[in-house]
Amino acid sequence: MAAELLEVRIAHLEEACERINKRLDAIEAEIRELRSSLETLRRDLTSQFRWAVGLWATTILAVLGLYLRR
């Protein structure tokens, strides 16, 4: 009787462990996807920042060029 109860409890624990494992696998997949998205976002922001700095520098140089021509 006690052995059967113990087996039932162990079976419940094994099922719980399997569910936890599935949930952790799903969480790991989500984290991988988020990391990939963040890396893409970082690359895009870096590119846009460089473009903005280039535009800013070009504008400053053009204004200085016009000012110095006078």
N, C-alpha and C positions, 0 to 999 in steps of 0.2 A: 504494500500500500504506500509506504513512504517512498519507496523507490520509484513507483509510478508518478507520484506527485513531483518528485525531483526531476524526472524526465520531462514532464509537462512544463515545468518552470524553465528548464534548460532549453526546451524547444521555443518557448516564448522569447527567451533571451536571444537565441539564435536568429529568430525572425526580426527582432528589434535591431540587432546588429546589421542584418542585411538591409533593412530599411534605412538605417543611418548611413551605411556605405553607399547606397544609391543616392541619397541626398547629398552626401559629400562629393560624389562624382559629379553631380549636377552643378554644385557650387564651384568646383574646380573648373568645369567647362565655362561657366559664366565669367570667372576671373580671367581665364585665358582670353575670352572674347573682349572683355573690358580692357585688358592690357593691349590687345591688338588695336582696339579703337583709340585708346589714348596715344599710342605710338603714331597712328595715322594723323590724329589731331595735332600732335606735337610737330610732325613734319610740315603739315599745312600751315600752322602758325609761324613756324620758322621761315618758311618760304614767303609768307605775307609780310612778315617783319622785315626781311631783307629787301623786299620790293618797296616797302614804305620808306625805309632808310635811303634806298637808292633814289627814289623820287624826291625825297626831302633834300638830299645832297645836291641833286641836279638843279632843283629850284634855287637853292642858296647860291650855287655857282653861277647860274644864269643871272640872278639878280645882281650879284657882285660884278659880273662881267659887264652888265649894262651900266652899273654905277661907275665903274672904273673907266668906261669909254668917254665919259663926259669930261 
